C-alpha cells in the first residue's frame, strides 16, 4: 500500500513542479527565442530550464517539513529509520537520487524502499 502511495506522490510532484516551472520558464523562453533565434542560444536556455528543474526538484521535500506536495497530499513524510526528522542535507541528497528513477522504481517494487532510503537510513511513512 505504501509503495503505491509513494509512486503516486512522485508523479504528483513531477506534475506540480513541472507545471510551476513551465509556467515561469516557457513565457521567458519564448521571449528569448524571439530575441535570439540562433540554435546555440536556444540550446543554452533549454539547458538552463533543465538545471532549474533539477534544483527545484532536489529541494522538493523541504517545502512542507520533510514532505513534498505529493507526499503532503497523500499524507506521507520522510523520516529517519529511528523516526526522527532527517537533516536538510540528507533530504536534498535523497531527492537528487530520484533522478535515477527507473532503478529506484524497480528497487521500490522489490523491497518496498528506494535506494536512497537504504543509503541514508530513511523511510517514507504515513503522517497521520
N, C-alpha and C positions, 0 to 999 in steps of 0.2 A: 504493500500500500504506500509506504513512504517513498519507494523508488518511483512509482508513477507520479506522485506529487512533486518530487524533485525534478523529474523530466518536464512536467507541465510548467513548473516555476521557471525553469531555464528558458523555455520557449516564450513564456510571457515576458521575461527580461529582454530577450532578443527583440521581440516586437515593440515593447515600450521604449527601450533605449534607442533602438534603431529608428523608430518614428521620431523621437525627440531630436536626434542628431540630424536626420534628414530634413526635418522642418527648419532647422537652423542652417544646415550646410547647403542644401540644394539652392535656395534663393541666392546665397552668397556665391556659390559656384557658377550659377547661371549668369550672374553679373560679370564675374571674372571671365567666363567663356566669351562673352560679348566684347569685353575689352581686349582680351588676349586670345586670338583664335589659334595660335600655334599649338601643335601637338605636344611639345615638351612642357609648356606651361600647363596645359590641361592635365597631363600625367602627374606633374608635381602636385597639383591641387587635389587630385584623386588620392594620391599617397597621403596627403595631409588629412583627408577625410578618414582614411583607414586608421591612421595613427590616433586621431581624436576618438574614434570608436573604440580602439584598443584601450586607451587610457580611461575613457568613461566607463567601459565595461569592467575594467580592473578594479575600480573603486565602488562597484555597484552594491556590495554588501555593507558599506559604511553608511548608506543613506538612512536606513531605519534601524540603527543599533544592531548590527550583525545579521541583517536580513535585506535582501533586495526587494524590489517591487513585487516580483513573482512569489518570492518566499513569504512576504507580508500578506499578500492576497490569500495564499494557501496555508497561512498560519504555521510557517516553518521558520527556524532560525539556526544560525551556525553557533556551535558550542565546542569547547574542547572535550576530550574524552572524559575528563572529570567534571563535566557540566558547567564549566566557567566560560565567561565571555573571552574569546581569543583577542589578542592584541591586533592593532590595525595592520601591522606588518604581515602577520600570518594571514589575515583576511585578504589583503591585496595579493600576496603570493598565491593563495588558493585560487583567486579569480583569474590570475594570469594563466594558470594551468587549465582553465576552462577552454582555452583556445585550441587545445588538442582534444576537442570534444568527441571525435569518433572513438578514440582509445578510452576516454573516460566513460562514454556511453556503454561500451562493452564491459568494462570493469564494474560499473554500477549495476548492470543487469545480472552479472555473475555473482558479485559479492554483496551487493546492497550498499556499498560505499564507493566513492570515486577515488581516483589515485591521490588527489590532494588531501583527502581525509586520512588516508594511510600515512602519507608523508608528514603531515603537520599535526597528526593526532587530534583531528577534529571530527565532528559529525553534524549532520543536519537533523534536527529533531522538531517535534511539534512544539509550538509556542503557547498552546492553550492546554 
